[in-house]
Amino acid sequence: MGKMRAIVAAGAGFAALAAWAPEAGAETLKGYTYMPVVTHPVFQGLEQMAEEFAKATGDETTIRMNTGGSLPISSTDITAAVGDGVIDIASDGFFLGNIRVGGVLRLPLLIVTRDEYDIAADIMRPFLEAALDKQGVVLLGQYLYPLQVAFSAEELRSLDDLKGQKMRVTSPEQGEFVQRFGGVPVTIGAPEVPTSLQRGVVNGVFTASAGGGRTWKDMLKYNYRLGPNYFNSLVVINKDVWEGLGAEKQAALQAAATRACATITDALFSQEAELTEQFAKEGMVITEPEAADITAASAKMADFWASWAEGVGPDAVEALAKVREALGR
């Protein structure tokens, strides 16, 4: 009887697979993002991209997005996984280990407004494209989170309160900021943050209210709104897959990715103030930085920019010089 049930179940499974099988000749690209929450604007924006692209191709080529943690891919290995063909298309906010020149956009207190970021991003695009090309990856676009500010489960109302705190950081450059103010930087992917906060592996995080703030707010009590940098995510595709799409599908995917990146960025920025106010009403202690704190932070980080670029290489030196000239810094 058990064997018969197994046969029936197997038959039902095959039937279900047949019902969902793509049409003959159809292709499904495997997509991935570090974002583990399907209701977050990032995942929703990427789903929008997938839907627009599928519609443009008449469902001949589709994208199936997977959430962060659903595949055995570390957040820091996403771009490498795309280049290796493990996944076809992805959004990657933790690419600096592979694309070091991109750190120019994350240098603490180099870029302090969204307008400045847009200027710097335009300058940096060819540098990012060249670095990605060496890894067999094509850049489709990028989206931006609001300023990364400090959240913690421990008291955090000033720069002095960073001393001794274990802070989850999203880049080595952000880690330098933490170290210079006496904190301990810890690099972990987004899916690991909740358990790390619960176990005390980290005390706090640098993120935006519209980013990880909304996801982890119940484990955080303080928000000190001095931010060392913005956080950008690249939307990338495997180069061989890209070239195999052909000109028409490439144009459709590029257009869908551009719109999705703009939609995600606008959603994140529009929600920042609203969410921060909501956190305060729910009991989180929100502290705006004093002007002296911002001045002190800038002064302490200024010498780091050039030394960082020299350590990365000639491309970083050239890119940083162009960005500093454009921003008057």
N, C-alpha and C positions, 0 to 999 in steps of 0.2 A: 504493500500500500504506500509505504514511504517512497519507494522507487517511482511509483506511478505519479505521486505528487511532484516529485522532482522533475519528471519528464514534462508534466503539464506546466510547471513553473518555468522550465526552460523554454518551452514553446511560447508561453506568454511573453517571456523576455525577448525572444527573437522577433515576435510580432511587434512588440513595442519599438524595438530598434528599427524595424522595417518602416514603421509608421513615421519615425523621426528621421530617417535617412535622407540626406540631401539628394536632390535630383542628379541624374547621371551627368557627369562633367562638372558639377558644382565643387567649389573649394572652400574649406573653412580654415581661416587663419587662427592660430592659437594666440590669444592675447593675455596679458598679465599686468597687474599693478600691485604696488606695495600696499595700497589702501585696502584694509580688511572689511570695511563697512559699505554695504551696497546702497545705503540711503545717503551717503556722503556725496557732496557735489562733484568730487573727483570721479568717483565710479559712475555716477549718473551722466557726467559729461562724456566719459569714455564710451558708455553705452549709446549715447546720442551719436557719437562718431560712428560706431559700428552700425547703427540703424540707418544713418544717412548713406553710408558706403554701400550697404546691402541693397538699399533701394536704388541707388544709382547704377548698380550692376545687375539689377533685376534678380537679385539673390544668387547670381552666378558665383560671386565670391563674397563670403561673409566673415565676420570676426566674432569669435566667442571670447569675451573677456572673463578672466578669472581673478578673484579677489586675493589680496595679500594673505599668504599663509596657506592657501588652498593647494598650492603646488610646492614641491620641495626645492624652492629657489630662495636663497637668502636675499634680503633687500639690497645688499651691497653687490650682488652678482647679477642683477637684472640685465644690464646692458651686455655683459659678457654672455649671458644665456641667449640673448637675441643674436649676437654675433655668431655664436656657435650653432644656432638653429634649433636650440632646445625649445624656444618659443619664437613666434614670428614677429610680434608687435607688442610694445609695452610702454608704460609710463614709468619713468625711473627718476626718483628724487635723490637717490643715494649713489650717484654715478661718479663721484669725485675720486674714488679709489682707482677707477679705470680711465677717467677723463680729467686729469689733474688740472689742465689749463682752465677748466670751468670754475675752478675755485676763485678766480678773479671776481665773479659775481657774488661770492659768499664772504669776501674779506670783511672782517668786523669793522663796522662804521665807515666803510668806504662809500657805500651807497645808502643814503638816508631817506629818500623819498621815492615814491612809485615812478614819478617822471624821470628821476635820475636812473632808476632801474631800466626803464624803457630805452633810454639813450645807451646805456652800457650794454644791454642785451643785443641791440643792433650791431654794435661794434664787435661783440663777442661771437656772433653767429658763424662767421667763416672759420674762426678758430675752433669752435665746437665741431663744425662739419668736418674739418680736416682730421681732427683727432678721432672722431667716430668712424670715419671712412677707413682708417687704419685697422679698425676692429671689425670691419664688414658690416657696418651699421649706417643707416641713413636717418638724418634728423628731419622729422615732420613738423615739429613745433615745440613750444614750451608753455606751461601755465605757471602762475605765480601765486604764492600764498602771501597774506599780509605779513608785516614785520614779525620776525620770530622774537617773542618776549619770554621772560622767565616765569615759570610756574613751579610751585613746590608744595610738598606736604609739610615741610618745615618752614619756620618763620623766614620770610624773604620780603623785606621792605626797602632794601638798599643794596648797593654794590658790596658793602662790607658783609652782608648776610650770605654772600656766596661762599665765603670762606668755609672750607670743610664739607660743603655740600656736594653730593655725587649727582651730577647733572647729565642727563641723557642729551647728547649733542647729535646734530645731523651732518656734521662735516668736521674734518681736522681743523679747519680755520675757526670754526665756532669753539672747538676744543681749546684752541690757543687762548681765546677770550676768557674762558672759564679758568684756565690755569693761571693767567695773569692776575686774576682776582682771588686766587687762593682756593678755587674749587677743584673738583676731580671730574674730568670729562669721561663719559662712558658712551660708547657707540653700540647701539642695539637697533634692530629694525622695529617698525611700528607694531607688528603683531606681538612682539615680546614686551612692549612697554607696560601693559596692565599687570602682568605677573611680576615684572621687575619692580614696579612701585609697591605692590603688595608685599613683596619679600624684602624690601629695603635694599635691593641691588642698586637702585637709584632713589634719590630724594625728590628729584624734580626733572623737568624737561624744558627745552626751548621749543616753542611752537606758537602758532597763532590761535586765538580763540576760535576762529573759523576753521582751523586745521585740527590738530590733535586735542586742542582745548575742549571742544565739545564732546569728544569721545572719552577723555580721561578725567573730566572735571570732578567727578565724584570721589576721586582719589587725591585731589589737589586742594589745598586750602589757601594758598597765597599766589598772587599774580603781580609781579613787579614788572612794569611795562617799559623797561628799557630793553631795546632790541639790538643785538649786534649785527643782524643781517636779515635779508629776505631769503626765502627758500623757493627755489624753482624746481620744476620737474620737467624732464625732457620726454617727449613722445617720439619713440624711435621704432624702426622696422629693419629687419634683416635685409641686407643689400641684395642678396640673390633673389629673395622673395619680391622685393621692390622692383627689380629689373624684370622679373617674370610677369609682373602685372600688365605691362604694356602701357603706352602713353595715356590712353583714355582712362583706364582704372587708376593710374597714378594721379592724374589730375583730380579725379573724384575723391580719392583718399586724402590727398593733400588739402583739398577744399574742406572736407569733413573734419580733418584734424585741426585746421586753422580755426574753424568755427567753434569746435569743442574747446580748444584751449582758451579762446576768448570768453566763452560761456562760463567755464570753470573759474577763471580769474575774476570775472565780474561778480560771480556768485559769492566767492570767498571774501572779496573786499566789501561787498554790500552787507554781509552778515557780521562783520567783525565787531562793530560798535554795539550792535543789538545783542550779540551773544555775551560780550563783556559786561554789559549792563545786567543781563540776566544772571550771570555768575555772581555778581555783587548782591543781587536780591536774594540769591540762594545761600548767601553767607560767606562767599569767598572774599578774602581781604585783597582789594585792588589798590595798588599804589602807583601813582604816576611819578616818574623820575624827576628829581630836581635838575635845574639847568646845570648845576655844578657837577652832578653825576654824569651827565652826557659829556660835558667838557673833559672831565677826568678820564672817562672811558676812551674818548677820541685820542687824548694825549698819550694814553698808555698803549694804544694800538698802532699809532701812526708809523712807527719804525718797523712794524711787522710786515707791512705790505710789500716793501721792496725786498726784504730778506726772504720772504715767502716766494716771490716770483723768481729770484735768483736761484733758489733751491729747486724749483720746478724745471726751469730751463728757458732757453731763448724765446720760445713762443709765448710763455707766460710774461716774460719781461716786456716783450713788444705789446702784448695785449693790455697789460696793466698801464703802460705808458700812454697808450691811446685812450684808455678809459679815464685816467687821471687828467689828461689834457682836456678831454671833453667836459668833465665835471668841474674843472678848475680846482683840482686837489692835488 
